[in-house]
Amino acid sequence: MNLNGIRVLLADDHAMVRLGFRLLLEGAGASVVAETDCGESAVRLFAESNPDLVVMDVSMPGIGGLAALERLLVWEAKARVLMLSAHHDDIVPVRALKLGARGYLCKRAAPEEFLRAVGEVARDRRYLDPELAQAVALAQLSGSTNPVESLTEKELAVFLKLAEGRSVNDVANDFCLSPSTVGTHLYHIKQKLNVQNAAELTLVAVRNGLIES
Protein backbone atom coordinates (compact mmCIF):
# COMPACT_ATOMS: atom_id res chain seq x y z
CA MET A 1 0.00 0.00 0.00
CA ASN A 2 1.50 3.33 -1.11
CA LEU A 3 0.60 6.22 1.20
CA ASN A 4 3.21 8.67 -0.08
CA GLY A 5 2.60 12.25 0.98
CA ILE A 6 -0.41 11.50 3.24
CA ARG A 7 -0.30 13.52 6.49
CA VAL A 8 -1.83 11.80 9.52
CA LEU A 9 -2.88 12.86 13.03
CA LEU A 10 -2.80 9.94 15.50
CA ALA A 11 -5.05 9.94 18.59
CA ASP A 12 -4.70 6.94 20.93
CA ASP A 13 -4.05 6.83 24.66
CA HIS A 14 -1.49 4.00 24.40
CA ALA A 15 2.00 5.22 23.45
CA MET A 16 3.10 1.78 22.22
CA VAL A 17 0.05 1.54 19.96
CA ARG A 18 0.77 4.98 18.51
CA LEU A 19 4.38 3.94 17.89
CA GLY A 20 3.22 0.83 16.02
CA PHE A 21 0.85 2.89 13.88
CA ARG A 22 3.57 5.47 13.21
CA LEU A 23 6.03 2.80 12.04
CA LEU A 24 3.42 1.22 9.76
CA LEU A 25 2.40 4.57 8.29
CA GLU A 26 5.93 5.86 7.76
CA GLY A 27 6.94 2.52 6.24
CA ALA A 28 4.19 3.04 3.65
CA GLY A 29 5.28 6.60 2.88
CA ALA A 30 2.87 8.59 5.05
CA SER A 31 3.98 11.13 7.67
CA VAL A 32 2.59 11.52 11.19
CA VAL A 33 2.28 15.29 11.68
CA ALA A 34 0.91 15.14 15.25
CA GLU A 35 -0.13 12.65 17.90
CA THR A 36 -2.06 12.81 21.14
CA ASP A 37 -3.56 10.63 23.88
CA CYS A 38 -6.96 12.32 24.33
CA GLY A 39 -9.91 13.60 22.34
CA GLU A 40 -9.79 17.22 23.45
CA SER A 41 -6.27 17.78 22.14
CA ALA A 42 -7.07 15.82 18.96
CA VAL A 43 -9.54 18.55 18.02
CA ARG A 44 -6.99 21.30 18.84
CA LEU A 45 -4.14 19.55 16.99
CA PHE A 46 -6.34 19.04 13.93
CA ALA A 47 -6.82 22.79 13.68
CA GLU A 48 -3.07 23.37 14.13
CA SER A 49 -1.67 20.67 11.83
CA ASN A 50 -4.37 20.39 9.12
CA PRO A 51 -3.75 16.67 8.41
CA ASP A 52 -5.18 14.72 5.47
CA LEU A 53 -6.84 12.34 7.90
CA VAL A 54 -7.20 11.51 11.59
CA VAL A 55 -6.73 8.01 13.00
CA MET A 56 -8.57 8.04 16.35
CA ASP A 57 -9.33 5.48 19.03
CA VAL A 58 -12.89 5.30 20.38
CA SER A 59 -11.81 4.72 24.01
CA MET A 60 -9.62 7.52 25.39
CA PRO A 61 -9.50 9.57 28.60
CA GLY A 62 -11.57 12.73 28.81
CA ILE A 63 -14.40 13.11 26.31
CA GLY A 64 -13.39 9.98 24.36
CA GLY A 65 -13.27 9.36 20.63
CA LEU A 66 -16.94 9.68 19.67
CA ALA A 67 -17.41 13.08 21.32
CA ALA A 68 -14.08 14.22 19.83
CA LEU A 69 -15.27 13.05 16.39
CA GLU A 70 -18.44 15.10 16.80
CA ARG A 71 -16.51 18.24 17.82
CA LEU A 72 -13.97 17.78 15.06
CA LEU A 73 -16.65 17.58 12.39
CA VAL A 74 -18.31 20.72 13.76
CA TRP A 75 -14.94 22.45 13.31
CA GLU A 76 -14.34 20.95 9.84
CA ALA A 77 -17.24 19.12 8.22
CA LYS A 78 -14.98 17.62 5.53
CA ALA A 79 -12.50 16.10 8.00
CA ARG A 80 -11.57 12.51 7.14
CA VAL A 81 -11.56 10.37 10.26
CA LEU A 82 -10.78 6.66 10.64
CA MET A 83 -12.09 5.43 14.00
CA LEU A 84 -10.46 2.47 15.74
CA SER A 85 -11.71 0.26 18.54
CA ALA A 86 -10.38 -2.69 20.49
CA HIS A 87 -13.95 -3.93 20.95
CA HIS A 88 -15.92 -6.05 18.52
CA ASP A 89 -19.44 -4.58 18.68
CA ASP A 90 -21.83 -3.16 16.11
CA ILE A 91 -23.34 -0.28 18.14
CA VAL A 92 -20.33 2.07 18.19
CA PRO A 93 -19.42 1.61 14.50
CA VAL A 94 -22.98 2.50 13.49
CA ARG A 95 -22.87 5.62 15.70
CA ALA A 96 -19.41 6.65 14.47
CA LEU A 97 -20.42 6.34 10.80
CA LYS A 98 -23.68 8.21 11.41
CA LEU A 99 -21.73 11.00 13.12
CA GLY A 100 -19.60 11.32 10.00
CA ALA A 101 -16.52 9.10 10.40
CA ARG A 102 -15.27 8.01 6.96
CA GLY A 103 -14.05 4.65 8.25
CA TYR A 104 -14.09 2.23 11.16
CA LEU A 105 -11.59 -0.53 11.95
CA CYS A 106 -11.20 -3.04 14.77
CA LYS A 107 -7.68 -3.03 16.27
CA ARG A 108 -7.51 -6.79 15.81
CA ALA A 109 -7.16 -6.23 12.06
CA ALA A 110 -3.96 -7.17 10.24
CA PRO A 111 -1.41 -4.37 9.59
CA GLU A 112 -2.08 -4.44 5.84
CA GLU A 113 -5.81 -3.94 6.54
CA PHE A 114 -4.98 -0.90 8.68
CA LEU A 115 -2.94 0.60 5.83
CA ARG A 116 -5.72 -0.18 3.35
CA ALA A 117 -8.24 1.56 5.62
CA VAL A 118 -5.98 4.64 5.91
CA GLY A 119 -5.57 4.72 2.13
CA GLU A 120 -9.31 4.52 1.50
CA VAL A 121 -10.19 7.23 4.04
CA ALA A 122 -7.37 9.49 2.82
CA ARG A 123 -8.96 9.28 -0.66
CA ASP A 124 -12.29 10.26 0.93
CA ARG A 125 -13.84 6.84 0.44
CA ARG A 126 -15.85 5.03 3.07
CA TYR A 127 -14.22 2.07 4.79
CA LEU A 128 -15.69 -0.49 7.18
CA ASP A 129 -13.79 -3.39 8.74
CA PRO A 130 -14.83 -6.50 6.72
CA GLU A 131 -15.29 -8.46 9.97
CA LEU A 132 -17.80 -5.89 11.24
CA ALA A 133 -19.58 -5.22 7.95
CA GLN A 134 -22.24 -7.92 8.25
CA ALA A 135 -23.05 -7.14 11.89
CA VAL A 136 -23.30 -3.42 11.15
CA ALA A 137 -25.51 -4.02 8.10
CA LEU A 138 -27.81 -6.27 10.12
CA ALA A 139 -27.95 -3.77 12.99
CA GLN A 140 -29.02 -1.02 10.58
CA LEU A 141 -31.60 -3.25 8.88
CA SER A 142 -33.13 -4.66 12.05
CA GLY A 143 -33.83 -1.26 13.58
CA SER A 144 -33.57 -0.45 17.26
CA THR A 145 -34.03 -3.88 18.83
CA ASN A 146 -31.14 -3.33 21.24
CA PRO A 147 -31.98 -0.86 24.07
CA VAL A 148 -28.46 0.63 23.87
CA GLU A 149 -29.31 1.85 20.34
CA SER A 150 -32.08 4.02 21.83
CA LEU A 151 -29.54 6.16 23.74
CA THR A 152 -28.81 9.62 22.35
CA GLU A 153 -25.22 10.49 21.38
CA LYS A 154 -24.63 12.25 24.71
CA GLU A 155 -26.27 9.43 26.69
CA LEU A 156 -24.11 6.84 24.91
CA ALA A 157 -20.94 8.81 25.69
CA VAL A 158 -21.95 9.14 29.37
CA PHE A 159 -22.98 5.46 29.51
CA LEU A 160 -19.59 4.30 28.19
CA LYS A 161 -17.74 6.36 30.80
CA LEU A 162 -19.95 5.23 33.70
CA ALA A 163 -19.73 1.59 32.57
CA GLU A 164 -15.93 1.86 32.80
CA GLY A 165 -16.32 2.75 36.48
CA ARG A 166 -16.05 6.54 36.26
CA SER A 167 -18.03 8.57 38.82
CA VAL A 168 -20.73 11.11 37.97
CA ASN A 169 -18.34 13.90 39.04
CA ASP A 170 -15.56 12.47 36.82
CA VAL A 171 -17.88 12.37 33.81
CA ALA A 172 -19.14 15.89 34.56
CA ASN A 173 -15.53 17.14 34.50
CA ASP A 174 -14.72 15.24 31.29
CA PHE A 175 -17.65 16.70 29.36
CA CYS A 176 -17.72 20.13 31.06
CA LEU A 177 -21.22 19.46 32.38
CA SER A 178 -22.73 19.95 35.83
CA PRO A 179 -23.07 16.80 37.98
CA SER A 180 -26.85 17.32 37.97
CA THR A 181 -26.91 17.23 34.15
CA VAL A 182 -24.92 13.97 34.17
CA GLY A 183 -27.33 12.71 36.83
CA THR A 184 -30.24 13.47 34.49
CA HIS A 185 -28.51 11.59 31.67
CA LEU A 186 -27.90 8.68 34.06
CA TYR A 187 -31.59 8.62 35.02
CA HIS A 188 -32.64 8.40 31.34
CA ILE A 189 -29.97 5.76 30.65
CA LYS A 190 -31.24 3.60 33.53
CA GLN A 191 -34.82 3.98 32.29
CA LYS A 192 -33.96 3.04 28.72
CA LEU A 193 -31.70 0.09 29.64
CA ASN A 194 -33.86 -1.06 32.57
CA VAL A 195 -30.92 -1.17 35.00
CA GLN A 196 -30.72 -0.16 38.65
CA ASN A 197 -27.04 0.47 39.44
CA ALA A 198 -23.49 0.89 38.14
CA ALA A 199 -22.77 -2.86 38.20
CA GLU A 200 -25.72 -3.52 35.88
CA LEU A 201 -24.58 -0.70 33.58
CA THR A 202 -21.18 -2.37 33.28
CA LEU A 203 -22.82 -5.75 32.62
CA VAL A 204 -24.85 -4.30 29.72
CA ALA A 205 -21.68 -2.75 28.26
CA VAL A 206 -19.77 -6.05 28.54
CA ARG A 207 -22.61 -8.06 26.98
CA ASN A 208 -22.67 -5.66 24.04
CA GLY A 209 -18.92 -5.93 23.51
CA LEU A 210 -18.43 -2.25 24.40
CA ILE A 211 -15.89 -2.87 27.19
CA GLU A 212 -13.77 -5.83 28.29
CA SER A 213 -15.12 -8.08 31.02
PyMOL commands that set and color helices and strands:
alter all, ss='L'
color gray80, all
select helices_A, chain A and resi 15-27+39-49+64-75+91-99+111-122+130-142+147-150+153-163+168-175+179-193+198-207
alter helices_A, ss='H'
color red, helices_A
select strands_A, chain A and resi 7-11+31-36+53-57+81-85+103-106+127-128
alter strands_A, ss='S'
color yellow, strands_A
deselect
rebuild
show_as cartoon
